Amino acid sequence: MSQLRTGHQLQLLEGGRAYFPALVQAIDASVHEIRMETYIFNVEAAGGQVATALERAALRGVTVYLAMDGVGTPGIPAQWKTRFDAAGVKWSIFLPLGGLGMLIPSRWRRLHRKLCVVDGHVAFCGGINVLDDFFDPHFGILDTPRFDFAVRVTGPLVQTVHEATATFWWRLEVTSKARQNDLSASWQVLQEALASALREHREKDSACDAATPVLPSQGTSAELVLRDNLRNRSRIERAYRKAIGAAREEIMIANAYFLPGRKLRKGLILAARRGVRVRLLLHGRYEYFMQYYATRPVYGALLAAGVEIHEYSAGFLHAKVAVIDGHWATVGSSNLDPLSLLLAREANVVVDDAAFAQDLRMRLENAIAVGSSQVDPAAYANRPWRQRVLDRLAFGLMRVLLFLYGKRY
């Protein structure tokens, strides 16, 4: 696991109202290349501003790569397909569901990370999709903005973001070229497609690196932590567990979909038992059956150990962030649930900086104070039998699905 490196400048961005203007500004200032990955790319309202900025960049000669997930973004409107193609935007949808959809276990491996790198100089990472704060594809217009975070970064980790996004696009090209030669193509055809895509990837990478300015080595310590199904299967979970294991005063975690595995739960319980104040800010509104009910069975042991659980109900909580001991922090796309920790491609920025951590902590404190309610251990223990049945049903179904996929959790 790579170590945190110094030399970064970071800006914490809360919600789309802060994120989208910063993103559009960076896109409009681009000269050479933009690489973006997102789970949802929705062109309504603020999302349309991002789409238009990408189009403008491509029209002035910037090379634009846009990768979207096939579940979060099953398709983009025909008008935007035409506009992107006319402008020269290179776009791709990762693993469209097809006829059998999510019945095929391999289709559960989604592109969930939200990354953007511009000219190899500035990068963005977080939990915010290209989706307006006041709009949801399933629920329509929202009465309050979605609670989420991203971070704008300059410094050494930008190169890591560039390498990650470039490598992913290269893999998309390899898959596409293999399919163009028929899915039954020989190994030799696949190897030729692989070699061609790799050469093109390296040539473009070298050109971008040559245009990247050298930044001073002063600044904040940070690192990009990835999760994928190859070399980085458990890096994000290990980063959490290491920080939780070292905590001495306080752990604050805000997470939209919270169903941590046994080791992570044990880490939180042990921290609370040794006197660390552990506070969880979790999504309190009903959104999906599994999201709402499967989480509740893990509350009992956490509450019994003294962990505080606060359910956010002022709006939709979509954040995946944490602050530990006032100096360690993480902002990213990874939930603490099986889909994120075992199956999806995720990306978090880990930061060791008191000023950054305190800024994030203050925002979480405010959300706890004005937008959430604390779960009472006694009320939880005496919840209605119907609630208990639904909780256990959802939790059991989650475990069965993971068993079918070949994972233990």
QUIRATA-V668880 format. One record per helix or strand of 2 or more residues. SS is the DSSP state (helix for helix, strand for strand). FROM is the first residue (numbers start at 1). LEN is the number of residues. If there is no record, write none. Layout:
# QUIRATA-V668880
SS:FROM:LEN, SS:FROM:LEN
This chain:
# QUIRATA-V668880
strand:5:10, helix:16:13, strand:33:6, helix:46:14, strand:63:7, helix:78:10, strand:90:5, helix:101:3, helix:105:4, strand:114:5, strand:122:5, strand:135:2, strand:140:2, strand:149:6, helix:157:24, helix:187:25, strand:220:8, helix:235:12, strand:250:6, helix:262:12, strand:277:7, helix:289:5, helix:296:9, strand:308:5, strand:320:5, strand:328:5, helix:338:6, strand:345:8, helix:354:18, strand:372:3, helix:377:5, helix:385:21
